[in-house]
Amino acid sequence: MTDTVPPKASPADVALTDVAAHLTREPMLGQVSKPVSRPNLSASAIDWKPLQRGGANFRTHCLHDVAPDRLEFRASGGLRRFCLVFIVAGLALSGLFVSEQLAAGPRIDQWLPVLFPLLFVLAGVVMWWLAGQRRVFDLTQGYYWRGKGRVTGPEALNKQKDVVALAEIRALQLLEERVHSDGASYYSFELNLVLAGGRRINVIDHGSRASVVKDVTLLGQRLGVPVWDRS
């Protein structure tokens, strides 16, 4: 189901930038939700400002139809390679510094430059870990969450991020943001869950409009909610 919302300007892709960080909040749990009637909520009644500032200019996540009762957004190969660039580059530079310092002698002050490339390694490892957090829509348990792919029981579910009952989702919001980075600009496309009262939860934010439109269309059909598209 798709509600018609007046379109904005068409997007244009440009150069690389940082991958967007994601919100975290304390989850709220209850009994496993069953389908209920959804009160009307219009697209004009919600906020259309980006929930996540920034974003990547490439596809960072793909929707996987894991089972008839389960869909997951998982990290794309492009995002994994982006993380590996930091890790490999940091290790390579560290190795270069180490080889030079071994030839120069064991002076401690000369070994300090080795620490700086390791920051790239650390950044890459952290991004790799964040990339591993899945966005899960489990129709059997009746919940959406961000974190592990499989959880069993309320205690495990409570440890995940952005937990919300699927019955609380009123619509899927798709909007665009023009991002400026290092003298270049591009469009990033943000998918948010719209809850009762207009509260929003960000799911993904990346630069491939074709991919996100395809994913959100399937997601809307499976959840039985409208897609509000201003991308």
N, C-alpha and C positions, 0 to 999 in steps of 0.2 A: 504494500500500500504506500502511495507516495502523495503527499500534499503538495500542491503547487505553490511555490514561494517565488516572488519576483527575482530573477537571476541577477547576479552582479557581473562585472567584467570578466572575460575569459582569462584563464591563468597562462603563465609563460614560465618555462623552466630556465634556470640559469646555472650558477656554480655551486660547489660544495659549501656546507656550513655545519654547525654543531647539531648533534642529535638532541631533541627536546627532552628535558627531564619530566617526570610524571608526578602528579600529586599523590600524597599519602594522607590518609585519615583513619580514625578509629572506626572499625566496622561495628554495625549493629545487627544483632542476630535475633531470630525468632523461630517459629515453627516453619517447616518446609511449606513453601507457598503453593497454592493452587490457583489456577486461572480465575480472575475476578473481573467484573465489569470495570472499565476504565473511564473515569470522569473526563469530560471534554476539556481539552487544553489547546488553545490555538497557538500557531507559530508566532503570531504577532505579540503574544503575551509574555514571551521569554526573552532573555538577554541574548543578543547576537554578537556580542564582543567575544574575541578569542578567550577561551578559558586557559589555554596554554600559550604563552608568548614564545615566539621562535618556532623552530621545527627544522627538520632535515629537508633537503631538496631531492632526496631519493626515497624509494619505498623502504620503510623500516620494518613493517609488519605485514603479514599476509593472514587472511582468514582461512582456517582449516576446518572443513566439515568432518569432524572426527567420527561422529556417530549421529543417528537420527535425533538423539536427545542432547547433543553436545557440539558446540562450536568453540574454537579457540583462535585468538590472534597470537601468532608466534613470530619471533624475529626472522627477518628475511636474510638471505645469503649476503645481500649488500650490507646490512647492518653488521653481520658477523665479520665480514672482510674489513669494514671500517674500524672495528675494534682491534682486529689483528694488525692493522697498520701501525697503531700506537705501540702495541706490544713488541712487534718485530723491530720497528725502528728504534725503540728504546733499548732493546737488547743488543742490537747491532752497534749503536753508538757507545753503549757501555763496554762492549767487547773491544771496540777500537781504542777507547781511553785506557782500558786495562792493559792492552798490549803496549801502548806507548809508555805508560807509567812503569811497567815492568822493565822496559829498556832503560828508562831514565833513572831508576833507583827507588828505594823504599821510603821516600819522604812522605809523611802523612798529608801535609798540606797540598801536595801535588795530586793526591788521590780524591780530593773533594769534587772535582768536575765529574767523576764517575757517578755521583749521586744524582745529578740533574737528569740524565737520560732515564734513570730509574723511575722518575716521576711520570714519564710517558708510559712506562710499563704498568705502573700502578693505575693510571687513568684508563688504560686499555682493559685491565682486569676488572675494574669497577664497572665500566660500560658493558663488558661481556656478561657480568653477573646480572646487571639490570636488564639486559636484553633477554636473558633467560626467563624473566618473569612473564608468564602468559596471561592473557586476558580471556577468562573462561566464562562461557554462558552454558550453564548446566541446567537443562530443562527438567531433569529428573529430580534434582535437589531443589530446583526453583530459585537458584541464586546466580548472580554474577560476582566474580571476584578477580583480583589481580594477584598473581603469585604462583603457587605450584599448580601443575596441571591436574593432579588428582588429590582430593581431600576426602577424608572419611570422618563424619561426626562433627558436632557443633564446636568442639574444642579446637580441632584442626582448622575448621572454617574461620573461626574467630582470629586466627593468626594471620590470615590473608589481608590484603589491602582492598579498599574500596568495595567492601561487601555490600550488596544490595539485593533485595528480593526482586525477581524478574517481574512480579505482579505490580511493582511500583514504577516500572518503566512506562512512560506515556508515549514517548516518541524517540527517534534517533535524529540528532541534529548534525548536519554537515555544513561546515562553513569554511571560507578561505581566509588566509591572512597573507599579506605581502610582507616578506621578511627581507631586511637589509643587512648584509654582512660583508665586511671587507671590500666595500665599494661596489658590490654586486647586489642584485635583488632577485627574488624568485617568490613563487607562491607555495604555501604550505596548506594542507587540507586537514581540518580537525574534525574528528568524530566524537560527539558527546552523547551520553545518555541523558534524556530529559525525564526527570522524576516528577512526582506530584508536587504541585506548588511552584514548578518551574526550576527547581534545583537541578544542577547539571554535574555530571561526572565525566571527565575526559577518559577516552579509551585509547585512541591513537592520534598521531599528528605527523604527517609526512608529505612528501612532495609529488606523489603519483596520483593524480586525480582519477585516472582510469581505474586504477587498482582499488582505491577507496570507494568509488561509486559502485563498482561490482560487488565489493565485500558488504557494503551497507545495504544494498538491495537484497542480497541473500539473507542477511541478518534480520532485516525488517520483516521479510516473509516468514522466517522461522519463529520469530518472537510475536508476530501478529500485531506489530505497531507501525505507525506511519513513519516515513522518512521525510524530514524537512530539509530541503536542499537549497542553500544559497551559495553554492560553489561555482 
